[in-house]
Each structure stands twice: as C-alpha cells, then as structure tokens.
Amino acid sequence: MKSLAFVITGLLFFFSASVNAQDGAQLYGQNCASCHGANLGGGNAASLVDGIWQFGAEDGYVFRNIKFGIAHLGMPSYEATLNDGEIRAIMSYIREAENKVGAQKPPIAKEIETLDYKIDVEIFAEGLEVPWAIDFIDENTALITERPGRLRVVENGSLLDEPVRNTPEVLNEGQGGLLDVAVDPDYNENGWIYLAYSHVLTSGYDGNRPPAMTRIVRGQIENNTWTDEEVLFEAPHETYRTTRHHYGCRIVFDPWGHLYFAIGDRGAGYQAQDFTLPNGKVHRIYKDGTIPDDNPFVDEEGAIPSLFSLGNRNIQGMAIHPQTGELWVTEHGPMGGDELNRIEWGKNYGWETITYGKNYNGTVITEVTHKPGMEQPNLYWRPSIAVCGLDFYRGDLFSKWKNKLLVGALKYEEVRLLQIEGDKVIHQEVIVKNQGRVRAVSTGPDGAIYVVLNKPGTVIKLVPKNE
C-alpha cells in the first residue's frame, strides 16, 4: 500500500499541475485588467508589455509583487485570493504577451532630468559580464571587476580587450566571484590595488561541495599583469561555508589609514551575532592586513580580531563621509528591511534578532524590531529596493550634491540621492531609473558620477548638461 505521504505528494503535484494549466488570460482578466488594461497596455497602472518593470523585472520579483503587493503604491496583495500556481499562470500569460509584441527594455537614456540638473548620459564601458565594481587610478584609467573573475581596464575612454592577467582564481557560483576593487589612497606612492572575492577550499573535498568565504588581497598591476599579491584577510578555514550567497563585500579607506570591508552572513543569519565567526560583520584592518590594537573585540577570547561591528546581514555598499570620516553602509534585508546604517565601533546592528523584513516566502523572521543594545537603522526601505552600491558625492561638477549620498538599487533599478544632516536622512530623490540593475555608483576623479549596471553589463557616466 502506498504511504500517506506518497499519496499526499501525488495529490499536491496534480493540483499544482492543474492550476498551472488554467487559463492565465482569464485569471488576469479577473484580477489585473481593471488596473493594467485588458490588453496589458496600461490603464490606471503601468503597462506590462512595454519592457519596463519599475519594481523588479525578474520572475522572483514579479511573483512576490503579485503575492504580497506593494501597499504604499496601491498595489494590493493577492496572497489570500490566488494560490501560487494561479500567480504563475498569470505570469506566464504576461510573459507570452511580452513575447508576442516583442517587448524589450528601452535603450539607455541619453538625457536625465532631476530637480537640480539636466544630465547627459554617456556610455563609459559596455559588453561587460556582470560588472560589480569600479575604481579609478587616475582621471584616464579605471578598473572594473566582472564577477566571473576578470579585472578590466578602461584607458582614455576605451575598454581594453584583454583583462588583467594572473588575477586570483575566484569561485564563480551563485553570488560569488570577483567582487570589489579599490585603489589605495596613496597609489601614486605605493601602487597597491585591493580586491575582494569568494575564495574556495578545494583540498580534501573530493565529491563534496567545497566551502568558501570572502577573502581580501592586494597586489599591483605591471604590464597588464597582477603581481606581488599579499593576502590581507583570510578567515579561519573551519568558518568557511558551503552556501553560495551573501559574501558582502566592499572595501573603503578612512582618513586614519584603516581599511574596512564587510562579509555577508553567508545565509546563516544567526551567526551574525557570534564574534567567533567572520560572517555577518564589518571588519577593520590596516592596509597591510595588520589588526588595529583598538579594534572592539581584539581582547575577547576566541573573537575574530578584525571585527568592527556585529549583526549585519549582507552589506553591498560602503562609503566614508568626506567631512567626518564616518563609515556608512547599505545592507540588504530579506523581503523588506533594506537598511542604511552608520557603522560605529563595536556596535550591534541586530540581524537576525531584530529586523523590519520578512522571509522571501512571506513568513515571519521575528516580530521584534527593537532591542536594547542593538542599533536602529538610520533609514530602512520596506518593501526592499535591493540596495547596493554607495558613495558620497565628492566632486565639483554637481556642486548642489556635494557630500550627499548616492545609493544604488538592484531590484528597483535606481540611483537615489539622499541628503543627510547628522545621522538623519532628511530627503531622498530618485535621479536614475530603469537603466539597468544598479550594482555600484561612484564619484570619478573628474567629478562625473559613474553607475555600474547589470542587465545590461554597462557602466554609464553622468555629467551636467551644458546649458
């Protein structure tokens, strides 16, 4: 006799298949057409067949937007009225309609208008594969990382065909790969360049999934070849994890010679509270990899000595305030609860004991949003915009934006401009929208704003329009 579990599994499979086979057009007409139009071309709400998805184009984003809604914009939740199979049927109908009309994402805009400036948009580099970060050696030379493991050079406005040779081998799986690149503030004197990447342990793991962790190195580039590499941070190998997501990682330097980097929780949120583990934390070292004597946990038995803060889920943006030297970060929440945090010595930012987010399936992580000894974010986004790159504007071209914070968003395909007074965000404005998934944003030495996009793999350059 078949087991009860087997029967139930079969029934669930049959039910799911029958639901997926339902007429998505009918479900769309019953639930969506009144807002998005009977022909999907838009009514009171946006068109679904123009190639523009303002709140996430990927299937996972679209599914969650339908299921859980976007309440503050008037998009209702259908969790109580549609099952998952019915939502997927509607999505299939929309995707088929997109294909029929040949819906494509519009090309990158040549001009952008903001409250303060009209902006010319130039293509700085294109044809890149998952570009992740950009930094500048000088006004004529930029370095760009591609997550599969390539370090690319742009010289005098042209992307060199050949990547830098001999860069570290990376684990290009999931969210891992070659991540950040940072040029030493004293590059003209020492020539150092810093890389962050996912490092995998291979010895002794035959037949098993090898574990990995974020690693920090520095080296120099001579004749387009990576040389003189030094390992600055490598976590104890027993702390490496077999997951393939939440690596962090950005690298920044403060005015006092410290190097900060962040490692994500690696999918184990509870470990972000444990100072004997490297993940879910901000780290502080000197540029040669040595540990500052005044790091907050350096005297705690068993602690990772480089730790600077605890309870960080997955930091994707880091920036040093040009006037105060303070460290600010953007931190991915789960579904909701993206955070902007000013990181301070030894403080605990709560993950995953407190959060404003939920799991991606809608279940509750915790109802607790405040707890003594744990910091509140300076700003949080709910729903999540998938915050990413971060920089304070430090140039002269956009003088009205001096020292304002540039925040990138992957899901919402945005660059936001935040005005900060003390530790308060008093205003935010979207200055770039729907050009691509914003992975990084940076002030160039020429004062232009450089935005690293995924889908397309392009870097755009923003300059004020010459009136």
C-alpha positions as CSV (number, residue, x, y, z in Angstrom):
1,M,0.0,0.0,0.0
2,K,1.2,3.5,-0.8
3,S,2.2,5.6,2.1
4,L,0.0,8.5,3.1
5,A,2.9,10.9,2.4
6,F,3.2,9.5,-1.1
7,V,-0.5,10.0,-1.8
8,I,-0.4,13.5,-0.5
9,T,2.6,14.3,-2.6
10,G,0.9,13.0,-5.7
11,L,-2.3,15.0,-5.0
12,L,-0.3,18.1,-4.4
13,F,1.6,17.6,-7.7
14,F,-1.7,17.0,-9.6
15,F,-3.3,20.1,-8.0
16,S,-0.3,22.2,-8.8
17,A,-0.2,21.0,-12.4
18,S,-3.9,21.6,-12.9
19,V,-3.6,25.1,-11.5
20,N,-0.7,25.9,-13.8
21,A,-2.7,24.6,-16.7
22,Q,-5.5,27.1,-16.0
23,D,-6.2,29.9,-18.4
24,G,-3.8,32.7,-17.3
25,A,-5.7,35.1,-19.5
26,Q,-8.9,34.5,-17.6
27,L,-7.2,34.9,-14.2
28,Y,-5.5,38.1,-15.5
29,G,-8.9,39.5,-16.7
30,Q,-10.5,38.8,-13.3
31,N,-7.7,40.2,-11.1
32,C,-5.5,42.6,-13.1
33,A,-7.2,44.0,-16.1
34,S,-9.1,46.7,-14.3
35,C,-5.7,48.4,-13.4
36,H,-3.3,47.3,-16.1
37,G,-5.7,47.2,-19.0
38,A,-7.5,44.4,-20.8
39,N,-4.7,44.3,-23.4
40,L,-2.0,44.6,-20.7
41,G,-1.0,48.0,-22.2
42,G,-1.8,50.0,-19.1
43,G,-4.8,51.7,-17.6
44,N,-4.7,53.2,-14.1
45,A,-1.5,51.3,-13.6
46,A,1.6,50.7,-15.7
47,S,1.8,48.8,-18.9
48,L,3.0,45.2,-18.6
49,V,4.2,44.8,-22.2
50,D,6.5,47.9,-22.7
51,G,9.7,46.2,-21.4
52,I,9.8,48.4,-18.3
53,W,9.4,46.8,-14.8
54,Q,9.7,49.5,-12.2
55,F,9.8,47.2,-9.2
56,G,11.8,44.3,-10.4
57,A,11.8,42.5,-13.8
58,E,12.9,39.0,-12.7
59,D,10.3,36.3,-12.2
60,G,11.0,36.1,-8.4
61,Y,10.4,39.8,-8.0
62,V,7.2,39.8,-10.2
63,F,5.9,36.8,-8.3
64,R,6.4,38.4,-4.9
65,N,5.0,41.7,-6.0
66,I,1.8,40.0,-7.1
67,K,1.6,37.8,-4.0
68,F,2.5,40.3,-1.3
69,G,1.6,43.6,-3.1
70,I,3.3,47.0,-3.0
71,A,0.9,48.6,-0.4
72,H,2.3,52.1,-0.4
73,L,1.8,52.4,-4.1
74,G,-1.7,50.9,-4.1
75,M,-0.8,47.5,-5.5
76,P,-2.9,45.1,-3.4
77,S,-1.7,41.7,-2.1
78,Y,-3.3,38.6,-3.8
79,E,-1.9,36.2,-1.2
80,A,-5.4,35.5,0.1
81,T,-7.2,35.2,-3.2
82,L,-4.7,33.5,-5.6
83,N,-2.6,30.4,-4.9
84,D,1.0,30.2,-6.2
85,G,0.0,28.2,-9.3
86,E,-2.6,30.8,-10.3
87,I,0.0,33.6,-9.8
88,R,2.4,31.7,-12.0
89,A,-0.3,31.2,-14.6
90,I,-0.9,35.0,-14.7
91,M,2.9,35.5,-15.1
92,S,3.1,33.0,-17.9
93,Y,0.3,34.9,-19.7
94,I,2.1,38.2,-19.2
95,R,5.4,36.7,-20.5
96,E,3.7,35.3,-23.5
97,A,2.1,38.6,-24.3
98,E,5.5,40.3,-23.9
99,N,7.0,37.9,-26.5
100,K,4.1,38.4,-28.9
101,V,4.6,42.2,-29.0
102,G,8.4,41.9,-28.9
103,A,8.6,43.9,-25.7
104,Q,12.2,45.0,-25.0
105,K,13.8,47.1,-22.4
106,P,14.2,50.6,-23.8
107,P,17.8,51.6,-24.6
108,I,19.8,53.6,-22.0
109,A,18.6,57.2,-21.9
110,K,20.9,59.9,-23.3
111,E,19.5,62.5,-21.0
112,I,18.1,62.5,-17.5
113,E,16.3,65.4,-15.7
114,T,16.5,65.8,-11.9
115,L,15.2,68.6,-9.6
116,D,18.7,70.2,-9.7
117,Y,20.2,69.3,-13.0
118,K,19.6,68.2,-16.6
119,I,22.2,65.4,-17.1
120,D,23.9,63.9,-20.2
121,V,24.3,60.2,-20.0
122,E,27.4,58.7,-21.8
123,I,28.3,55.0,-22.2
124,F,31.7,54.6,-20.4
125,A,32.1,50.9,-20.9
126,E,29.8,48.2,-22.3
127,G,29.7,44.5,-23.2
128,L,30.7,43.5,-19.7
129,E,29.7,40.3,-17.9
130,V,28.1,41.1,-14.5
131,P,30.2,44.1,-13.7
132,W,30.4,44.5,-10.0
133,A,32.6,47.5,-9.0
134,I,34.6,50.4,-10.4
135,D,37.5,52.5,-9.0
136,F,40.0,54.9,-10.6
137,I,43.8,55.0,-10.7
138,D,43.6,58.5,-12.2
139,E,41.4,60.6,-14.5
140,N,42.4,58.5,-17.5
141,T,42.4,55.0,-16.0
142,A,39.6,53.0,-14.4
143,L,39.4,49.4,-13.1
144,I,36.2,47.4,-13.3
145,T,35.5,43.9,-11.9
146,E,33.4,41.3,-13.7
147,R,32.0,38.8,-11.2
148,P,33.1,35.7,-13.2
149,G,36.7,36.7,-12.3
150,R,38.0,39.3,-14.7
151,L,39.6,42.6,-13.8
152,R,39.1,45.0,-16.7
153,V,40.9,48.3,-17.5
154,V,39.5,51.4,-19.2
155,E,42.2,53.7,-20.5
156,N,41.5,57.1,-22.1
157,G,37.8,56.2,-22.5
158,S,38.4,52.7,-24.1
159,L,37.8,49.3,-22.6
160,L,40.9,47.2,-23.2
161,D,40.2,43.9,-24.9
162,E,42.4,41.8,-22.6
163,P,41.6,41.5,-18.9
164,V,44.4,41.9,-16.4
165,R,46.3,38.6,-16.3
166,N,47.1,36.4,-13.3
167,T,44.3,37.8,-11.0
168,P,43.2,35.4,-8.2
169,E,41.1,32.4,-9.0
170,V,37.5,33.0,-7.8
171,L,34.5,30.8,-7.0
172,N,32.1,31.9,-9.7
173,E,28.9,30.3,-8.4
174,G,25.7,31.9,-7.1
175,Q,26.5,35.4,-5.8
176,G,30.2,34.6,-5.6
177,G,33.1,35.7,-7.8
178,L,35.3,38.7,-8.1
179,L,33.6,41.4,-6.2
180,D,35.1,44.8,-5.2
181,V,38.2,46.6,-6.4
182,A,39.7,49.6,-4.5
183,V,42.7,51.7,-5.4
184,D,45.0,52.7,-2.5
185,P,44.5,56.4,-1.5
186,D,48.4,56.6,-1.7
187,Y,48.5,54.7,-5.0
188,N,51.0,57.2,-6.6
189,E,53.5,56.3,-3.8
190,N,52.8,52.6,-3.4
191,G,50.9,51.2,-6.4
192,W,48.6,49.0,-4.3
193,I,45.2,47.8,-5.6
194,Y,42.8,45.8,-3.4
195,L,40.4,43.0,-4.4
196,A,37.6,41.2,-2.6
197,Y,36.4,37.8,-3.9
198,S,34.9,34.5,-3.0
199,H,37.7,32.1,-2.1
200,V,37.1,28.3,-2.2
201,L,38.8,25.5,-0.3
202,T,39.4,22.6,-2.7
203,S,41.8,20.3,-0.9
204,G,40.1,17.3,0.8
205,Y,36.6,18.0,-0.5
206,D,36.5,15.5,-3.4
207,G,32.9,14.6,-4.1
208,N,31.6,17.1,-1.6
209,R,30.7,20.8,-2.1
210,P,33.7,22.7,-1.1
211,P,33.3,25.6,1.4
212,A,34.0,29.2,0.6
213,M,34.4,32.6,2.2
214,T,35.2,36.2,1.3
215,R,38.9,37.0,1.0
216,I,40.8,40.3,0.8
217,V,44.1,40.6,-1.1
218,R,46.2,43.4,-2.5
219,G,48.6,43.5,-5.4
220,Q,50.0,45.6,-8.2
221,I,49.5,45.8,-12.0
222,E,52.5,45.7,-14.2
223,N,52.3,45.2,-18.0
224,N,48.6,44.3,-17.5
225,T,49.5,41.5,-15.1
226,W,48.6,41.1,-11.4
227,T,51.8,40.8,-9.4
228,D,53.2,41.0,-5.8
229,E,50.0,39.7,-4.3
230,E,49.6,39.8,-0.5
231,V,46.7,38.1,1.4
232,L,45.3,40.7,3.9
233,F,42.4,38.7,5.3
234,E,41.6,35.0,5.1
235,A,39.1,33.7,7.6
236,P,39.9,30.5,9.6
237,H,39.1,27.6,7.3
238,E,36.8,26.0,9.8
239,T,34.5,29.0,9.4
240,Y,34.1,28.7,5.6
241,R,30.5,27.8,4.5
242,T,29.2,25.7,1.6
243,T,26.5,28.2,0.7
244,R,27.0,30.3,-2.4
245,H,25.4,33.6,-1.4
246,H,25.8,36.7,0.9
247,Y,29.5,37.3,0.5
248,G,29.4,41.1,1.0
249,C,31.8,42.8,0.1
250,R,33.0,46.3,-0.4
251,I,36.4,47.9,0.5
252,V,36.8,51.5,1.8
253,F,39.6,53.5,3.5
254,D,39.2,56.1,6.2
255,P,41.4,59.2,6.7
256,W,43.4,57.4,9.5
257,G,44.8,54.6,7.5
258,H,42.2,51.9,8.2
259,L,40.7,49.6,5.6
260,Y,37.1,48.4,6.2
261,F,35.4,45.5,4.5
262,A,32.2,43.6,5.1
263,I,31.3,39.9,4.9
264,G,27.7,38.9,4.5
265,D,26.0,36.4,6.8
266,R,26.6,33.7,4.1
267,G,23.0,32.6,4.5
268,A,23.3,31.8,8.3
269,G,21.7,34.9,9.9
270,Y,22.1,33.6,13.5
271,Q,25.9,33.6,13.0
272,A,25.9,37.4,12.6
273,Q,25.7,37.6,16.4
274,D,28.7,35.4,17.0
275,F,32.0,37.2,17.4
276,T,34.0,34.0,16.9
277,L,32.8,33.9,13.2
278,P,33.6,36.3,10.4
279,N,30.3,36.4,8.6
280,G,27.6,39.0,9.1
281,K,30.1,41.6,10.2
282,V,32.1,44.7,9.3
283,H,35.9,44.2,9.6
284,R,38.6,46.8,10.2
285,I,42.3,46.3,9.4
286,Y,45.3,48.4,8.4
287,K,46.1,48.5,4.7
288,D,48.9,45.9,5.2
289,G,46.5,43.5,6.9
290,T,47.6,44.1,10.5
291,I,45.0,44.5,13.2
292,P,44.5,47.8,15.0
293,D,45.1,47.5,18.7
294,D,41.9,49.4,19.5
295,N,39.5,47.1,17.5
296,P,36.5,46.4,19.7
297,F,36.8,42.7,20.1
298,V,40.6,42.3,19.9
299,D,40.9,41.3,23.6
300,E,37.8,38.9,23.6
301,E,38.8,35.3,23.8
302,G,38.0,33.5,20.6
303,A,36.8,36.6,18.7
304,I,37.9,37.3,15.2
305,P,40.2,40.2,15.9
306,S,39.4,42.2,12.7
307,L,35.7,42.6,13.7
308,F,34.4,46.2,13.9
309,S,30.6,45.6,14.1
310,L,28.1,42.7,14.5
311,G,24.7,41.9,13.2
312,N,25.0,42.9,9.5
313,R,23.0,40.8,7.0
314,N,24.7,41.4,3.7
315,I,26.4,44.8,3.2
316,Q,26.5,45.8,-0.5
317,G,27.6,49.4,-0.3
318,M,30.2,51.2,1.9
319,A,31.3,54.8,1.9
320,I,33.3,57.1,4.1
321,H,31.8,60.6,4.8
322,P,34.2,63.1,3.2
323,Q,34.0,65.5,6.1
324,T,33.6,63.3,9.2
325,G,35.4,60.1,8.2
326,E,32.3,58.1,9.4
327,L,31.5,54.8,7.8
328,W,28.1,54.4,6.2
329,V,26.8,51.2,4.6
330,T,23.8,49.9,2.7
331,E,22.6,46.5,3.8
332,H,20.3,44.0,2.0
333,G,17.3,43.0,4.0
334,P,15.3,39.9,3.1
335,M,11.8,40.8,1.7
336,G,11.8,44.3,3.1
337,G,14.1,45.7,5.7
338,D,16.9,47.1,3.5
339,E,18.9,49.4,5.7
340,L,21.2,52.4,5.6
341,N,23.5,52.3,8.7
342,R,26.2,54.5,10.1
343,I,28.6,51.9,11.5
344,E,30.2,52.7,14.8
345,W,32.9,51.0,16.9
346,G,31.7,47.7,18.4
347,K,28.0,48.2,17.9
348,N,25.5,45.5,17.0
349,Y,23.1,46.1,14.1
350,G,20.7,43.4,15.1
351,W,20.5,40.8,12.3
352,E,18.7,38.5,12.6
353,T,17.5,39.1,16.2
354,I,15.7,42.3,15.1
355,T,14.6,43.2,11.5
356,Y,12.0,45.0,9.6
357,G,11.9,42.3,6.9
358,K,10.3,39.0,6.3
359,N,11.4,35.8,4.6
360,Y,11.0,35.7,0.9
361,N,8.1,33.3,1.2
362,G,6.3,35.8,3.4
363,T,6.9,34.0,6.7
364,V,7.9,36.0,9.8
365,I,11.6,36.0,10.8
366,T,10.8,37.8,14.1
367,E,8.2,40.3,15.3
368,V,10.9,42.2,17.2
369,T,12.2,45.4,15.6
370,H,13.8,47.0,18.7
371,K,16.0,45.5,21.4
372,P,18.3,47.1,24.0
373,G,22.0,47.0,22.8
374,M,21.0,46.8,19.2
375,E,21.1,49.7,16.8
376,Q,18.2,51.1,14.7
377,P,18.9,51.8,11.0
378,N,19.3,55.4,10.0
379,L,16.8,54.6,7.3
380,Y,15.1,51.4,6.1
381,W,13.2,50.5,3.0
382,R,10.1,48.4,3.1
383,P,9.5,46.8,0.6
384,S,13.1,46.1,-0.3
385,I,14.6,48.1,-3.2
386,A,17.7,45.8,-3.1
387,V,20.2,48.5,-2.1
388,C,23.6,48.1,-3.5
389,G,26.5,50.5,-4.3
390,L,27.1,53.6,-2.2
391,D,29.1,56.7,-2.4
392,F,29.2,60.3,-1.1
393,Y,29.4,62.7,-3.9
394,R,32.8,64.3,-3.7
395,G,33.2,66.1,-7.0
396,D,32.6,69.7,-8.2
397,L,30.5,69.1,-11.4
398,F,27.3,68.6,-9.3
399,S,28.0,71.3,-6.7
400,K,24.5,71.1,-5.3
401,W,25.0,67.5,-4.5
402,K,28.3,67.9,-2.6
403,N,28.5,65.3,0.3
404,K,25.1,63.9,-0.5
405,L,24.8,60.2,-0.5
406,L,24.4,58.2,-3.8
407,V,22.5,54.9,-3.2
408,G,22.1,52.2,-5.9
409,A,19.2,49.7,-6.1
410,L,19.3,46.4,-8.0
411,K,15.6,45.5,-7.9
412,Y,14.2,49.0,-8.5
413,E,16.9,49.9,-11.0
414,E,17.6,53.2,-9.3
415,V,20.1,55.6,-8.1
416,R,18.8,57.6,-5.2
417,L,20.3,60.9,-3.8
418,L,20.0,61.2,0.0
419,Q,20.5,64.3,2.0
420,I,21.9,63.6,5.5
421,E,22.0,66.0,8.4
422,G,23.9,64.5,11.3
423,D,22.6,60.9,11.4
424,K,19.2,61.7,9.9
425,V,18.1,61.3,6.3
426,I,16.0,64.4,5.6
427,H,15.3,63.9,1.9
428,Q,15.7,61.4,-0.9
429,E,15.2,61.7,-4.6
430,V,15.4,59.2,-7.5
431,I,17.9,60.5,-10.0
432,V,18.3,57.4,-12.2
433,K,15.6,54.9,-13.0
434,N,15.1,51.9,-15.2
435,Q,18.5,52.0,-17.0
436,G,19.5,48.6,-15.5
437,R,20.2,46.9,-12.2
438,V,22.4,49.3,-10.3
439,R,25.3,47.3,-8.9
440,A,27.6,50.2,-7.9
441,V,27.8,54.0,-8.0
442,S,30.9,56.1,-7.7
443,T,32.3,59.6,-8.0
444,G,35.1,59.7,-10.5
445,P,38.2,61.9,-10.2
446,D,36.7,64.1,-12.9
447,G,33.6,64.8,-10.8
448,A,31.3,62.7,-13.0
449,I,29.1,60.1,-11.5
450,Y,29.7,56.5,-12.7
451,V,27.0,53.9,-12.5
452,V,27.7,50.2,-12.9
453,L,24.7,48.4,-14.4
454,N,23.8,44.7,-14.7
455,K,21.4,43.8,-17.5
456,P,22.9,45.4,-19.5
457,G,26.5,44.9,-18.4
458,T,27.4,48.6,-18.9
459,V,28.9,51.5,-17.0
460,I,27.3,54.9,-17.6
461,K,28.8,58.3,-16.9
462,L,26.6,61.2,-15.7
463,V,27.7,64.8,-16.3
464,P,25.6,68.0,-16.0
465,K,24.2,69.1,-19.3
466,N,26.0,72.1,-20.8
467,E,23.2,74.7,-20.9
